[in-house]
């Protein structure tokens, strides 16, 4: 008999084994303590904080920015007072202007738009535009007439201008072009950046190298130097000049070779300032690993150890970091912004760069999703070589693109298969588009891979597939033929989707703010591509994302283990011909979830049980589920009646909340036990409590999709599960969930299923089985 073994324990609130690594809960606790410290330091009289010398409102803006990124909004009294204080300030220096702008952009209050526009003009005027001795064009000084421009002031100015543009305020394209040349000129041969451009032999530092990398990402996204472009009124997706030496990658290489979180590489001071810059690099470039280091996890572990145990502040080394309000703000910005949830990851495959066409595409697509969901998110790059299933599952979607053949090893193919079976989603695209090489080899190898791993072909998605309406209501019949998506049809969720043309090219051209000037003829195609990408993300994730530090349960069959029926509770699945075999892992996965919570061995047979009275008498509980209507024979009803009256229990559920199965089940149960109602289980029923070694189920979340005018809307209701029960001879003998448990237990629940998420579904199943055993 096959039994399932857990290879990776879930890092959740109900896992029995505690992780030795830093957890999302520990990070949030540290953030809460840091927030409390900053709140205590705020002046009750002015609403600001004690300012840094000559920086007017700069320090107060930094503290406010940190608090906003920690989740406080304009309605919070601390933020309200801080915003009132900052609105009275008219900064003249680069740092203060930039930080005030970033705060107003983050707070998103319409009344501050005029100030944001004024500050943008101030920063544009402050930028050095002439090459005069030490004066370097493209940089920013402390203020007009003070300083020759330095990379620290310059990076904050670019951060502010970037935030303003994302807020919808126009910024001169020329400013980004001149700034890009500034950063390119300052980069050292080894790939790093230094603070001083005049001091001979000045070492590169981690903070300035991070500033250089992030600044180039910002400028390149706005100076038109992307692979996708419009030339002579036509979209060109490929063919742009590619630099022999990518300065961003060179900077990342330097950072990887000199990686530290305990100090600022190269100079050893301003470590907290450096961590804030490191977070920016990891987020903007989409790198979860830098030089093989998980920069966020390592940085979070370091910061949690360095937080003051009594007051909750951070203090670093250096004249800025050593001020607790500044050090704490930098630490909070790292922890809060760095833990943004990952929505999609680009898969690095092969040995060349064929996987990385249109490198700015996912950043743009993620910005679209952020604006739609009103939520700060991030994207990442993950390397297939050497990756484990757990590693891949840190991202809900793997984006795979290319033009040449998709070359994988047997181990990598198995890893991708397990990733999908454990709840992952693959969004594949060929690079076929104007100006690009044909992608026949990529498509052919992808189709072969899919058929090999999942024994099913890629097929055109039907017009009524929920993916067309998951976020925006699209009409596939009215889209260009080459925009049609293909997928592997599945019971719960289509987990592999393929586009034969490059949507990524159009994502790279798109502008979430709507300010980019595009030819009218191409606007509909670019908008449709952006909407289609967002639909895929909404469909794949159900708009629910895991915390960055959370783990994931990986269940893998182990055929070497034998379970003796003598000491094992066996729960079979009953074969009723209603599509229950289309979600085959639901029951075995539930058995494994339960096995970790109780001392008794529990498992399910590999084969489904038939309607045989002699067979069923060996079991005390049987499981039924399906997604189609069904009708039992009178003989089958008699077998079930004898099973129930003899002390047996039926646990059943409608796959993906299927109404046809629900109606059939209710009808058949009335015929099996005439006169015994199938009634809602009371919210305070003891089966929903922890009395039987289960869980308190008073606050599980039921999600129901509803077709809205613009797309699918998901409503959520928190409370006790909606379970129906039949009671015979003072015993609850039938439990039925009309809402999905099975797809969730397969880790395949999606936006189209009315039901519960994986953890809640497992808790519900465990409680009902424990209650059936022990009532």
HELIX and SHEET records of a PDB file:
HELIX    1   1 UNK A   24  UNK A   41  1                                  18    
HELIX    2   2 UNK A   58  UNK A   69  1                                  12    
HELIX    3   3 UNK A   77  UNK A   87  1                                  11    
HELIX    4   4 UNK A   94  UNK A  107  1                                  14    
HELIX    5   5 UNK A  110  UNK A  112  5                                   3    
HELIX    6   6 UNK A  113  UNK A  126  1                                  14    
HELIX    7   7 UNK A  151  UNK A  166  1                                  16    
HELIX    8   8 UNK A  173  UNK A  186  1                                  14    
HELIX    9   9 UNK A  206  UNK A  220  1                                  15    
HELIX   10  10 UNK A  247  UNK A  257  1                                  11    
HELIX   11  11 UNK A  271  UNK A  285  1                                  15    
HELIX   12  12 UNK A  295  UNK A  306  1                                  12    
HELIX   13  13 UNK A  324  UNK A  338  1                                  15    
HELIX   14  14 UNK A  354  UNK A  356  5                                   3    
HELIX   15  15 UNK A  361  UNK A  373  1                                  13    
HELIX   16  16 UNK A  389  UNK A  392  1                                   4    
HELIX   17  17 UNK A  410  UNK A  421  1                                  12    
HELIX   18  18 UNK A  440  UNK A  454  1                                  15    
HELIX   19  19 UNK A  466  UNK A  469  5                                   4    
HELIX   20  20 UNK A  476  UNK A  478  5                                   3    
HELIX   21  21 UNK A  481  UNK A  483  5                                   3    
HELIX   22  22 UNK A  503  UNK A  509  1                                   7    
HELIX   23  23 UNK A  520  UNK A  541  1                                  22    
HELIX   24  24 UNK A  565  UNK A  567  5                                   3    
HELIX   25  25 UNK A  580  UNK A  583  5                                   4    
HELIX   26  26 UNK A  585  UNK A  595  1                                  11    
HELIX   27  27 UNK A  613  UNK A  616  1                                   4    
HELIX   28  28 UNK A  634  UNK A  645  1                                  12    
HELIX   29  29 UNK A  655  UNK A  657  5                                   3    
HELIX   30  30 UNK A  659  UNK A  672  1                                  14    
HELIX   31  31 UNK A  686  UNK A  688  5                                   3    
HELIX   32  32 UNK A  742  UNK A  745  1                                   4    
HELIX   33  33 UNK A  758  UNK A  774  1                                  17    
SHEET    1   A 2 UNK A   3  UNK A   8  0                                        
SHEET    2   A 2 UNK A 554  UNK A 558 -1                                        
SHEET    1   B 2 UNK A 229  UNK A 231  0                                        
SHEET    2   B 2 UNK A 234  UNK A 236 -1                                        
SHEET    1   C 2 UNK A 289  UNK A 290  0                                        
SHEET    2   C 2 UNK A 293  UNK A 294 -1                                        
SHEET    1   D 7 UNK A 377  UNK A 383  0                                        
SHEET    2   D 7 UNK A 341  UNK A 348  1                                        
SHEET    3   D 7 UNK A 397  UNK A 402  1                                        
SHEET    4   D 7 UNK A 425  UNK A 430  1                                        
SHEET    5   D 7 UNK A 496  UNK A 499  1                                        
SHEET    6   D 7 UNK A 485  UNK A 487 -1                                        
SHEET    7   D 7 UNK A 459  UNK A 460 -1                                        
SHEET    1   E 2 UNK A 568  UNK A 570  0                                        
SHEET    2   E 2 UNK A 601  UNK A 603  1                                        
SHEET    1   F 6 UNK A 572  UNK A 573  0                                        
SHEET    2   F 6 UNK A 621  UNK A 626  1                                        
SHEET    3   F 6 UNK A 649  UNK A 654  1                                        
SHEET    4   F 6 UNK A 731  UNK A 737  1                                        
SHEET    5   F 6 UNK A 724  UNK A 728 -1                                        
SHEET    6   F 6 UNK A 679  UNK A 680 -1                                        
SHEET    1   G 2 UNK A 700  UNK A 707  0                                        
SHEET    2   G 2 UNK A 712  UNK A 719 -1                                        
END                                                                             
